[in-house]
Amino acid sequence: MSQNYTGSNSPLITTEPYKELPENRYVESVSDSRKVDESENNGGIQPFLNDQTTPTLSVADAIAQMLENLGVGYAFGVAGGAMASLWGALSNSSIEVLNFRHEAGAAFAATEAYFANNRPTVVFTTAGPGITNAITGLFAARGEGAKVILLSACTSAPQRGRWAIQETSTYTLPSGGIFTPGALFNYAITIESAAQLPQIFRKLALALAQPGGFVAHLSIPTAVQTSLVEDIALPQLDVLPFPMTASKEAIAKSIELLSSGPFAIWVGFGARDAADEIRQLAEKTGAAVICSPRGKGIFPEDHPQFVGVTGLGGHASVLTYMEEQPPLRTLVLGTRLGEPTSFWSPALVPKGGFVHVDIDPEVPGVAYPHVETFGVRSDIKAFVKELLQQLPDAPHSPMSLPRPEHKAIEPAPDVDYPVRPEVLMAAIQKIIVEGSNAIVMAECGNSFTWSTHLLQFAEANRYRVSTGVGAMGHAVTGVLGAALANNSKAVGIVGDGAMLMNNEISTAVKYKIPAIWIVLNDARYNMCHQGMKILGLKGADATLPPTNFAMIARGMGAEAIVVVRESDIEPALEQAIASNVPFLIDVVIDADRPAPSGGRNKSLAAQGVKSSSAKNAAKQVSFPMI
């Protein structure tokens, strides 16, 4: 997992220094490593305990209270009979409960709410399909590094194996990975007794205080939800975040390597809380700066030392820089350098290799296993502060660096229909990016590549894309969580395919969430359509029946407008920003404009995707191809 941080509202722990822990064992490793008498010190946490237990307090009520104490502000989900008691307890707590139309959308919204305010969020589901529907969104939460807790219902013990309605047990679902820790959940448990609660929430508090993401699953049988909590001290934990700083030896070695020649800085999403320090470091040393798609804006894209975005939707200026002014080394900050960020291209590897800083010790060296890499496990902000103190200033002004290419937009044709995507992006840049403080999210597919390539951000935490999972529907539904938790407008730039798959317009209308959807309506899964064409693969159908999304949105109670001409784009965007209700802009775009996704096509070809045409098989696909 790449670097992510807890916020000021996360639980706090003060009694122990940080201890390095293996992946997926945060909680257990902490408790195992504390050599204290648990009966005297309650596991080293020293919580404030409420000795006044109330015999009428149910397990569901206790869970809601403890989630409040953990800093949870929002719960997103879809209710059902099996979790009625838990739903009621959440609804009567200080946690704001939002009932969505699909559990995956609820999980995407919970993920984006976490990134908008750095507070852990909750997803709630009923039994059976409620859990399985949520898994894609929770998979994305884990991949993005969010802190999300799933509360689900499961079948009570006496009814298991007897064909209960929506039976949820080991008879119907695999326990490994869903009800136990694994690739999906950092921590998972089924609560069979109220006596488990103090230790469960102790574990959650400790894990939420760790840097990085954390996705947990608490499965609560229907009968247990209503059982009473008696003679149990319920913890109200006050836990400080664990610091994570590199050793003096690691800092010294990094200084030595970076001082031996010119270096570049490769910024990823995990460095988002160190934007000021990274800018100071670049200006102090004259280093060129590149970033991952998720890292856009952490270093200002209008800065003269910014070279471009790497990976999907990236800029050819990065390769120009690596060819014409190659650095000796690259300082990698908070990115896994996976396929969406690097396409594993050898052209991005400097002669001296990488100094790779991340909170996850498993990250450095994985994407480029044959490249010399000095891995440092550290908080990015703390590490860069050390470099600022110890690295010497650049001996001279930085060289003139390549800049991200932006082709001039050709004059509009006599009939400005349909809308060219690059014209749409220019209008979004002017009205949304520069004219408002809205968070901008881009859906996977061509929406991702057009937005990443053409939009420019000068500040961190304004742009969100999902790279590792890249699920359709993430931005379409996640925009609700971002707008809600940030208490401001949030804009989703999405495709028609994603909008048809999973949208939460009805939910936004119900809760008056000021989300804006800009739909690139081309009646295609166009990344697939264009990619197949470029790869020379024929016969596959990626078309969709034409859809009037504005009509659908208005039918759900939102405001909406259809844009078919380029001259109407800016007025429509201004109308959306000025609106106080959910707003959809249905933009009929030119489906044949090639999106900047050549790097992706080249990566697919390198992994074995072959053309059905000998002529096309021999064709080289450049990175990136516009």
C-alpha positions as CSV (number, residue, x, y, z in Angstrom):
1,M,0.0,0.0,0.0
2,S,1.4,3.4,-0.9
3,Q,1.6,6.1,1.6
4,N,-1.5,7.6,3.1
5,Y,-2.1,9.5,6.4
6,T,-4.5,9.7,9.2
7,G,-6.0,13.1,10.0
8,S,-6.3,15.1,13.1
9,N,-9.6,13.5,13.9
10,S,-8.1,10.0,14.0
11,P,-7.8,8.2,17.3
12,L,-4.7,9.0,19.4
13,I,-2.1,6.9,21.1
14,T,0.6,8.3,23.4
15,T,2.0,5.5,25.4
16,E,4.5,3.8,23.0
17,P,6.8,4.8,20.1
18,Y,6.0,3.4,16.7
19,K,6.9,-0.2,16.1
20,E,7.3,-1.5,12.5
21,L,4.7,-4.1,11.8
22,P,4.2,-6.6,9.0
23,E,1.4,-6.1,6.5
24,N,-2.1,-7.1,7.6
25,R,-1.0,-7.5,11.2
26,Y,-1.1,-4.0,12.4
27,V,-3.2,-4.6,15.5
28,E,-2.0,-8.0,16.5
29,S,1.6,-7.0,16.2
30,V,1.1,-3.9,18.4
31,S,-0.6,-5.8,21.1
32,D,1.9,-8.7,20.9
33,S,4.9,-6.3,21.1
34,R,3.8,-4.5,24.3
35,K,5.5,-6.1,27.2
36,V,3.2,-4.9,29.9
37,D,0.7,-6.4,32.3
38,E,-2.6,-6.0,30.5
39,S,-4.5,-6.2,33.7
40,E,-2.6,-3.2,35.0
41,N,-2.3,-1.1,31.9
42,N,-5.1,-2.4,29.7
43,G,-2.8,-3.4,26.9
44,G,-0.7,-0.2,27.0
45,I,-3.4,2.1,25.8
46,Q,-4.6,3.5,29.1
47,P,-8.1,4.3,27.9
48,F,-10.6,6.3,29.8
49,L,-13.1,3.6,30.8
50,N,-16.8,4.2,31.4
51,D,-17.4,2.1,34.5
52,Q,-21.1,3.0,34.5
53,T,-22.3,0.2,32.2
54,T,-26.0,0.3,31.4
55,P,-27.8,-3.1,31.4
56,T,-30.2,-1.9,28.7
57,L,-27.4,-1.0,26.2
58,S,-27.5,-3.3,23.2
59,V,-24.5,-4.5,21.2
60,A,-25.7,-2.4,18.3
61,D,-25.9,0.7,20.5
62,A,-22.4,0.0,21.9
63,I,-21.0,-0.3,18.4
64,A,-22.5,3.0,17.4
65,Q,-21.0,4.7,20.5
66,M,-17.6,3.2,19.9
67,L,-17.6,4.3,16.2
68,E,-18.4,7.8,17.4
69,N,-15.4,7.6,19.7
70,L,-13.2,6.5,16.8
71,G,-14.0,9.7,15.0
72,V,-16.5,8.3,12.4
73,G,-18.7,11.0,11.0
74,Y,-20.5,9.3,8.2
75,A,-22.0,5.9,7.5
76,F,-23.0,5.0,3.9
77,G,-25.0,1.9,3.0
78,V,-28.1,0.0,2.1
79,A,-30.3,-1.3,4.9
80,G,-32.1,-4.6,5.3
81,G,-34.0,-6.6,7.9
82,A,-31.0,-8.6,9.1
83,M,-29.3,-5.4,10.3
84,A,-32.3,-3.4,11.4
85,S,-31.1,-3.0,15.0
86,L,-27.7,-1.8,13.9
87,W,-29.2,0.5,11.3
88,G,-31.4,2.0,14.0
89,A,-28.5,2.4,16.4
90,L,-26.4,4.2,13.8
91,S,-29.4,6.4,12.9
92,N,-29.8,7.5,16.5
93,S,-26.2,8.3,17.0
94,S,-24.3,11.5,16.1
95,I,-23.0,9.7,12.9
96,E,-24.7,10.9,9.7
97,V,-26.4,7.9,8.0
98,L,-26.9,8.0,4.3
99,N,-29.0,5.3,2.6
100,F,-27.7,4.6,-0.9
101,R,-29.2,2.7,-3.8
102,H,-26.3,0.2,-4.2
103,E,-23.7,-1.0,-1.7
104,A,-20.8,-0.5,-4.1
105,G,-21.8,3.1,-4.6
106,A,-21.9,3.5,-0.8
107,A,-18.4,2.1,-0.5
108,F,-17.0,4.3,-3.2
109,A,-18.6,7.3,-1.5
110,A,-17.2,6.3,1.9
111,T,-13.7,6.0,0.3
112,E,-13.9,9.5,-1.1
113,A,-15.4,11.0,2.1
114,Y,-12.3,9.7,3.9
115,F,-9.9,11.4,1.5
116,A,-11.9,14.6,1.7
117,N,-11.7,15.0,5.4
118,N,-9.2,12.3,6.7
119,R,-11.8,10.8,9.1
120,P,-12.6,7.1,9.0
121,T,-15.9,6.2,7.5
122,V,-18.4,3.3,7.8
123,V,-20.1,1.2,5.2
124,F,-23.2,-0.8,6.4
125,T,-24.9,-3.6,4.6
126,T,-27.4,-6.3,5.3
127,A,-26.6,-10.0,4.9
128,G,-25.9,-12.0,1.7
129,P,-26.0,-9.8,-1.4
130,G,-25.5,-6.7,0.7
131,I,-21.9,-7.9,1.5
132,T,-21.1,-9.2,-1.9
133,N,-22.4,-6.0,-3.6
134,A,-20.1,-3.9,-1.4
135,I,-17.0,-5.8,-2.1
136,T,-15.9,-3.9,-5.3
137,G,-16.1,-0.6,-3.5
138,L,-14.2,-2.0,-0.5
139,F,-11.6,-3.5,-2.8
140,A,-11.1,0.1,-4.2
141,A,-10.9,1.4,-0.6
142,R,-8.1,-1.0,0.2
143,G,-6.3,-0.2,-3.1
144,E,-6.6,3.5,-2.6
145,G,-5.4,3.5,1.0
146,A,-8.6,4.7,2.7
147,K,-9.7,4.0,6.3
148,V,-13.1,2.3,6.0
149,I,-15.0,0.0,8.4
150,L,-17.7,-2.4,7.0
151,L,-20.5,-3.3,9.3
152,S,-22.5,-6.2,8.0
153,A,-25.2,-8.5,9.2
154,C,-24.9,-12.3,9.2
155,T,-27.1,-15.2,10.0
156,S,-27.4,-16.0,13.7
157,A,-25.8,-19.3,14.9
158,P,-29.0,-21.4,15.4
159,Q,-30.2,-20.7,11.9
160,R,-27.0,-21.4,10.0
161,G,-27.1,-24.2,7.5
162,R,-30.9,-24.2,7.5
163,W,-31.6,-22.1,4.4
164,A,-32.3,-18.9,6.1
165,I,-33.3,-15.9,4.0
166,Q,-30.1,-14.4,2.6
167,E,-28.2,-16.9,4.7
168,T,-24.7,-15.5,5.4
169,S,-22.4,-18.1,6.9
170,T,-19.7,-20.5,5.9
171,Y,-22.4,-22.6,4.3
172,T,-23.0,-19.9,1.7
173,L,-19.9,-17.6,1.6
174,P,-16.2,-18.4,1.9
175,S,-15.0,-17.3,5.3
176,G,-11.4,-16.8,4.2
177,G,-10.9,-13.2,3.0
178,I,-14.4,-12.0,3.8
179,F,-14.8,-12.9,7.5
180,T,-11.1,-13.1,8.2
181,P,-8.1,-10.8,7.4
182,G,-6.6,-11.1,4.0
183,A,-6.2,-9.3,0.7
184,L,-9.5,-7.5,1.1
185,F,-9.6,-6.7,4.8
186,N,-6.8,-5.7,7.1
187,Y,-8.9,-6.9,10.0
188,A,-12.1,-9.0,10.0
189,I,-14.1,-10.7,12.7
190,T,-17.6,-12.0,13.5
191,I,-19.0,-10.7,16.8
192,E,-20.6,-13.6,18.6
193,S,-20.7,-12.0,22.1
194,A,-20.8,-8.5,23.7
195,A,-17.7,-9.6,25.6
196,Q,-15.6,-9.2,22.5
197,L,-16.3,-5.5,22.0
198,P,-13.6,-3.9,24.2
199,Q,-10.8,-5.8,22.5
200,I,-12.3,-5.3,19.0
201,F,-12.4,-1.6,19.5
202,R,-9.0,-1.5,21.1
203,K,-7.7,-3.2,17.9
204,L,-9.6,-0.8,15.7
205,A,-8.3,2.3,17.5
206,L,-4.7,1.1,17.3
207,A,-5.0,0.2,13.6
208,L,-6.7,3.5,12.7
209,A,-3.7,5.3,14.4
210,Q,-1.3,3.6,12.1
211,P,-0.2,5.5,8.9
212,G,-1.7,4.2,5.7
213,G,-5.0,2.7,4.8
214,F,-7.0,0.3,6.9
215,V,-10.2,-1.6,5.8
216,A,-12.0,-3.6,8.5
217,H,-15.1,-5.9,8.5
218,L,-17.3,-6.4,11.6
219,S,-19.9,-9.0,10.9
220,I,-22.7,-9.0,13.5
221,P,-25.3,-11.8,13.6
222,T,-28.9,-10.5,13.8
223,A,-29.5,-11.9,17.2
224,V,-26.3,-10.5,18.7
225,Q,-27.2,-7.0,17.6
226,T,-30.0,-6.9,20.1
227,S,-28.2,-8.7,22.9
228,L,-27.4,-6.6,26.0
229,V,-24.0,-5.4,27.1
230,E,-23.7,-6.2,30.8
231,D,-20.7,-5.9,33.2
232,I,-18.4,-4.8,30.4
233,A,-16.3,-1.7,30.6
234,L,-16.7,0.0,27.2
235,P,-13.5,1.9,26.2
236,Q,-13.5,5.4,25.1
237,L,-10.1,5.5,23.5
238,D,-7.9,8.6,23.1
239,V,-5.1,7.5,20.8
240,L,-2.3,9.5,19.2
241,P,-1.2,8.6,15.6
242,F,2.0,6.6,15.5
243,P,4.9,8.7,14.2
244,M,7.0,7.1,11.4
245,T,10.4,8.6,10.8
246,A,13.4,7.2,9.0
247,S,16.5,6.3,10.9
248,K,19.5,8.7,11.0
249,E,21.4,6.1,8.9
250,A,18.7,6.1,6.2
251,I,18.7,9.8,6.1
252,A,22.4,10.0,5.9
253,K,22.5,7.4,3.1
254,S,19.8,9.3,1.2
255,I,21.7,12.6,1.5
256,E,24.8,10.9,0.2
257,L,23.1,9.4,-2.9
258,L,21.1,12.5,-3.8
259,S,24.2,14.8,-3.4
260,S,26.3,12.8,-5.9
261,G,24.6,14.3,-8.9
262,P,21.4,15.8,-10.3
263,F,18.2,14.1,-9.2
264,A,14.5,14.3,-10.1
265,I,11.6,14.0,-7.8
266,W,8.7,11.6,-8.6
267,V,5.7,12.6,-6.5
268,G,2.8,10.2,-5.8
269,F,-0.5,10.3,-3.9
270,G,1.1,9.3,-0.6
271,A,3.0,12.6,-0.6
272,R,-0.2,14.7,-0.6
273,D,0.4,16.0,3.0
274,A,3.9,17.2,2.1
275,A,3.2,19.6,-0.7
276,D,4.8,22.6,0.8
277,E,8.0,20.7,1.8
278,I,8.3,19.1,-1.6
279,R,8.1,22.5,-3.3
280,Q,10.7,23.9,-1.0
281,L,13.0,20.9,-1.7
282,A,12.6,21.3,-5.5
283,E,13.4,25.0,-5.4
284,K,16.3,24.5,-3.0
285,T,17.9,21.8,-5.2
286,G,16.7,22.7,-8.7
287,A,15.3,19.2,-9.1
288,A,12.8,18.5,-11.9
289,V,9.5,17.2,-10.7
290,I,7.2,14.6,-12.2
291,C,4.1,13.1,-10.7
292,S,1.8,10.1,-10.9
293,P,-1.8,10.6,-12.1
294,R,-3.0,10.5,-8.5
295,G,-0.3,12.9,-7.5
296,K,-1.5,15.8,-9.7
297,G,-1.4,19.1,-8.0
298,I,0.8,18.1,-5.0
299,F,3.5,20.0,-6.9
300,P,2.0,22.9,-8.8
301,E,1.6,22.0,-12.4
302,D,2.2,25.6,-13.5
303,H,5.6,25.6,-11.7
304,P,8.6,26.0,-14.1
305,Q,10.2,22.9,-12.5
306,F,7.2,20.7,-13.2
307,V,7.9,18.4,-16.2
308,G,4.7,16.4,-16.5
309,V,2.5,13.5,-15.4
310,T,3.7,9.9,-15.9
311,G,1.7,6.9,-16.9
312,L,-1.9,6.8,-18.0
313,G,-2.9,10.1,-19.6
314,G,0.6,11.3,-19.0
315,H,2.9,13.7,-20.9
316,A,5.6,13.0,-23.5
317,S,7.6,15.9,-21.9
318,V,8.6,13.4,-19.2
319,L,10.4,11.2,-21.7
320,T,11.9,14.2,-23.4
321,Y,13.4,15.2,-20.1
322,M,14.7,11.7,-19.4
323,E,16.3,11.6,-22.8
324,E,17.8,15.1,-23.0
325,Q,18.6,16.0,-19.3
326,P,18.7,12.6,-17.5
327,P,19.1,12.8,-13.7
328,L,21.5,10.5,-12.0
329,R,18.9,9.4,-9.6
330,T,15.2,9.9,-8.9
331,L,13.7,10.5,-5.4
332,V,10.4,8.6,-5.4
333,L,7.9,9.9,-2.8
334,G,4.8,8.0,-2.0
335,T,4.0,6.1,-5.2
336,R,4.1,2.4,-5.9
337,L,5.3,3.0,-9.5
338,G,2.8,0.5,-10.7
339,E,1.5,0.2,-14.3
340,P,-0.9,3.2,-14.2
341,T,2.0,5.4,-13.0
342,S,5.0,4.0,-15.0
343,F,3.9,1.3,-17.4
344,W,7.1,-0.2,-16.0
345,S,8.9,1.7,-18.7
346,P,12.7,1.4,-18.6
347,A,12.9,4.9,-20.2
348,L,11.9,6.3,-16.8
349,V,14.8,4.7,-14.9
350,P,17.8,6.9,-14.2
351,K,21.3,5.6,-14.4
352,G,21.8,5.6,-10.6
353,G,18.4,4.1,-9.7
354,F,15.9,5.2,-7.1
355,V,15.8,6.5,-3.6
356,H,12.3,5.3,-2.8
357,V,10.4,6.6,0.3
358,D,7.1,5.0,1.4
359,I,5.4,4.0,4.6
360,D,5.0,0.5,3.3
361,P,8.4,-1.4,3.4
362,E,7.1,-3.8,0.7
363,V,6.8,-1.1,-1.9
364,P,10.4,-0.1,-2.9
365,G,11.9,-2.4,-5.5
366,V,8.7,-4.2,-6.6
367,A,7.8,-2.3,-9.7
368,Y,11.4,-2.2,-11.0
369,P,12.9,-5.3,-9.4
370,H,16.2,-5.1,-11.4
371,V,16.8,-1.4,-10.7
372,E,19.2,-0.3,-8.0
373,T,16.8,1.0,-5.3
374,F,17.5,2.4,-1.8
375,G,14.3,2.0,0.1
376,V,13.4,4.2,3.0
377,R,10.4,3.6,5.3
378,S,9.2,7.0,6.5
379,D,6.5,9.5,6.6
380,I,7.1,11.7,3.5
381,K,6.7,15.0,5.2
382,A,9.2,14.1,8.0
383,F,11.7,12.7,5.5
384,V,11.6,15.8,3.2
385,K,12.0,18.1,6.2
386,E,15.2,16.3,7.0
387,L,16.4,16.7,3.4
388,L,15.6,20.4,3.5
389,Q,17.9,20.8,6.5
390,Q,20.8,18.8,5.2
391,L,20.9,18.9,1.4
392,P,22.9,21.8,-0.1
393,D,21.3,24.4,-2.3
394,A,21.6,24.1,-6.0
395,P,24.9,25.6,-7.2
396,H,23.1,27.4,-10.1
397,S,19.7,28.2,-11.5
398,P,17.8,25.1,-12.8
399,M,18.1,24.4,-16.5
400,S,15.1,25.1,-18.7
401,L,13.0,22.0,-18.5
402,P,10.5,20.5,-20.9
403,R,6.9,21.4,-20.1
404,P,3.7,19.3,-20.5
405,E,2.6,19.7,-24.1
406,H,-0.7,21.4,-24.7
407,K,-1.6,21.7,-28.4
408,A,-3.5,24.8,-29.3
409,I,-7.2,24.1,-29.8
410,E,-8.2,24.6,-33.4
411,P,-11.0,27.0,-34.2
412,A,-14.5,25.6,-33.9
413,P,-15.9,24.2,-37.2
414,D,-18.8,25.9,-38.8
415,V,-21.1,23.6,-37.0
416,D,-19.7,23.2,-33.5
417,Y,-21.3,19.8,-33.0
418,P,-20.5,17.4,-31.5
419,V,-18.2,18.7,-28.7
420,R,-14.5,18.0,-28.9
421,P,-13.2,16.6,-25.6
422,E,-10.3,18.9,-25.5
423,V,-12.6,21.9,-25.8
424,L,-14.7,20.5,-22.9
425,M,-11.5,20.1,-20.8
426,A,-10.5,23.7,-21.5
427,A,-13.8,24.9,-20.3
428,I,-13.6,22.7,-17.2
429,Q,-10.2,24.1,-16.5
430,K,-11.5,27.7,-16.7
431,I,-14.8,27.4,-14.9
432,I,-14.3,24.5,-12.5
433,V,-10.6,24.2,-11.7
434,E,-9.6,27.9,-11.8
435,G,-13.0,29.4,-11.0
436,S,-14.1,27.3,-8.0
437,N,-12.7,25.3,-5.1
438,A,-14.5,22.1,-6.2
439,I,-12.9,18.7,-5.9
440,V,-12.6,17.2,-9.4
441,M,-12.8,13.4,-9.9
442,A,-12.3,11.6,-13.1
443,E,-13.8,8.2,-13.9
444,C,-11.8,5.3,-15.3
445,G,-11.6,5.1,-19.1
446,N,-11.3,8.0,-21.5
447,S,-12.6,10.4,-18.8
448,F,-9.5,9.6,-16.9
449,T,-7.0,10.1,-19.7
450,W,-8.5,13.3,-21.0
451,S,-8.7,14.8,-17.5
452,T,-5.3,13.7,-16.4
453,H,-3.6,14.9,-19.6
454,L,-5.3,18.3,-20.1
455,L,-6.4,19.6,-16.7
456,Q,-3.8,21.4,-14.5
457,F,-3.9,21.8,-10.8
458,A,-1.8,24.1,-8.6
459,E,-2.8,22.6,-5.2
460,A,-3.0,19.2,-3.6
461,N,-6.3,17.4,-2.9
462,R,-8.2,18.9,-5.7
463,Y,-8.0,16.0,-8.1
464,R,-8.9,12.4,-7.5
465,V,-8.7,9.3,-9.8
466,S,-8.5,5.6,-8.9
467,T,-5.6,3.8,-10.5
468,G,-5.1,0.5,-8.9
469,V,-8.7,-0.8,-9.1
470,G,-10.1,1.6,-11.6
471,A,-13.7,0.5,-11.1
472,M,-16.4,1.9,-13.3
473,G,-18.7,3.8,-11.0
474,H,-16.1,5.0,-8.6
475,A,-16.2,8.7,-9.5
476,V,-19.9,8.6,-10.4
477,T,-20.8,7.6,-6.8
478,G,-17.7,8.7,-5.0
479,V,-18.4,12.3,-5.9
480,L,-21.2,12.3,-3.3
481,G,-18.8,11.4,-0.5
482,A,-16.3,14.0,-1.6
483,A,-18.9,16.8,-1.7
484,L,-20.5,15.8,1.6
485,A,-17.3,15.4,3.6
486,N,-15.6,18.5,2.1
487,N,-18.8,20.5,2.5
488,S,-18.4,22.0,-1.0
489,K,-19.0,21.2,-4.6
490,A,-17.5,18.1,-6.1
491,V,-17.4,17.4,-9.8
492,G,-17.3,13.9,-11.4
493,I,-16.0,13.8,-15.0
494,V,-17.5,10.4,-16.1
495,G,-18.3,8.3,-19.1
496,D,-21.8,7.2,-20.2
497,G,-20.9,3.6,-19.6
498,A,-20.0,4.3,-15.9
499,M,-23.1,6.5,-15.5
500,L,-25.3,3.6,-16.7
501,M,-23.6,1.1,-14.5
502,N,-23.9,2.7,-11.1
503,N,-25.1,6.2,-10.3
504,E,-26.5,7.7,-7.1
505,I,-28.4,10.7,-8.4
506,S,-31.4,9.8,-6.3
507,T,-29.2,9.6,-3.2
508,A,-27.7,13.1,-3.9
509,V,-31.2,14.5,-4.4
510,K,-32.5,13.0,-1.1
511,Y,-29.7,14.4,0.9
512,K,-29.2,17.7,-1.1
513,I,-25.6,16.9,-1.8
514,P,-24.1,19.4,-4.3
515,A,-22.6,16.9,-6.7
516,I,-22.0,17.7,-10.3
517,W,-21.7,15.1,-13.1
518,I,-20.2,15.9,-16.4
519,V,-21.0,13.0,-18.7
520,L,-18.9,12.4,-21.8
521,N,-21.7,10.9,-23.8
522,D,-20.4,9.1,-26.9
523,A,-22.6,6.0,-26.9
524,R,-19.6,3.8,-26.5
525,Y,-17.3,2.2,-24.0
526,N,-14.8,4.4,-25.9
527,M,-11.5,3.5,-24.3
528,C,-12.3,-0.1,-25.2
529,H,-13.5,0.9,-28.7
530,Q,-10.5,3.1,-29.5
531,G,-8.0,0.7,-27.9
532,M,-9.3,-2.3,-29.9
533,K,-9.0,-0.3,-33.0
534,I,-5.4,0.8,-32.3
535,L,-4.4,-2.7,-31.3
536,G,-5.9,-4.0,-34.6
537,L,-8.4,-6.3,-32.9
538,K,-11.7,-6.4,-34.8
539,G,-15.2,-7.7,-34.3
540,A,-15.8,-6.7,-30.7
541,D,-18.9,-4.5,-30.0
542,A,-18.3,-1.6,-27.5
543,T,-21.3,0.6,-28.6
544,L,-24.2,1.6,-26.4
545,P,-27.7,2.8,-27.4
546,P,-27.9,6.6,-27.2
547,T,-29.0,7.8,-23.8
548,N,-30.5,11.1,-22.6
549,F,-28.9,11.4,-19.2
550,A,-30.3,14.8,-18.5
551,M,-33.8,13.3,-18.8
552,I,-32.9,10.6,-16.4
553,A,-31.4,13.0,-13.9
554,R,-34.4,15.3,-14.0
555,G,-36.7,12.3,-13.6
556,M,-34.9,11.7,-10.3
557,G,-35.2,15.3,-9.1
558,A,-31.8,16.8,-10.1
559,E,-31.2,19.7,-12.4
560,A,-29.7,18.8,-15.8
561,I,-28.9,20.2,-19.2
562,V,-27.8,18.7,-22.5
563,V,-24.9,20.3,-24.3
564,V,-24.4,19.5,-28.0
565,R,-22.5,22.6,-29.1
566,E,-19.1,23.9,-27.9
567,S,-20.5,27.4,-27.5
568,D,-22.8,26.1,-24.8
569,I,-20.2,24.5,-22.6
570,E,-19.1,27.4,-20.4
571,P,-22.7,28.7,-19.7
572,A,-23.7,25.1,-18.7
573,L,-20.7,24.8,-16.3
574,E,-21.4,28.2,-14.8
575,Q,-25.0,27.2,-14.2
576,A,-24.0,23.9,-12.5
577,I,-21.5,25.7,-10.2
578,A,-24.1,28.3,-9.2
579,S,-26.8,25.6,-8.5
580,N,-27.5,24.5,-4.9
581,V,-28.8,21.1,-5.9
582,P,-27.3,18.0,-7.7
583,F,-26.7,18.9,-11.3
584,L,-25.9,16.8,-14.4
585,I,-24.4,18.1,-17.7
586,D,-24.9,15.6,-20.5
587,V,-22.2,16.5,-23.1
588,V,-22.5,14.9,-26.5
589,I,-18.9,14.5,-27.5
590,D,-17.0,13.6,-30.6
591,A,-16.4,9.9,-30.2
592,D,-13.7,9.7,-32.8
593,R,-11.2,12.1,-31.1
594,P,-8.3,9.8,-30.0
595,A,-7.8,10.0,-26.2
596,P,-4.3,10.2,-24.8
597,S,-4.1,6.5,-23.9
598,G,-1.3,5.2,-26.0
599,G,0.8,4.3,-23.1
600,R,-1.9,1.9,-21.9
601,N,-2.1,0.3,-25.3
602,K,1.6,-0.2,-25.5
603,S,1.6,-1.8,-22.0
604,L,-1.2,-4.2,-23.1
605,A,0.8,-5.1,-26.2
606,A,3.9,-5.7,-24.1
607,Q,1.9,-8.1,-21.8
608,G,0.9,-10.2,-24.8
609,V,-2.2,-8.7,-26.3
610,K,-1.7,-9.4,-30.0
611,S,-3.3,-7.8,-33.1
612,S,-5.3,-10.0,-35.4
613,S,-3.7,-8.1,-38.3
614,A,-0.1,-8.6,-39.3
615,K,0.1,-5.0,-40.5
616,N,-1.1,-3.7,-37.1
617,A,0.9,-6.1,-35.2
618,A,4.0,-4.5,-36.5
619,K,2.8,-1.0,-35.8
620,Q,4.5,0.7,-32.9
621,V,2.3,2.5,-30.4
622,S,4.1,5.5,-28.8
623,F,3.9,6.7,-25.2
624,P,1.8,8.6,-24.9
625,M,-0.1,8.8,-28.1
626,I,-2.4,11.8,-28.6
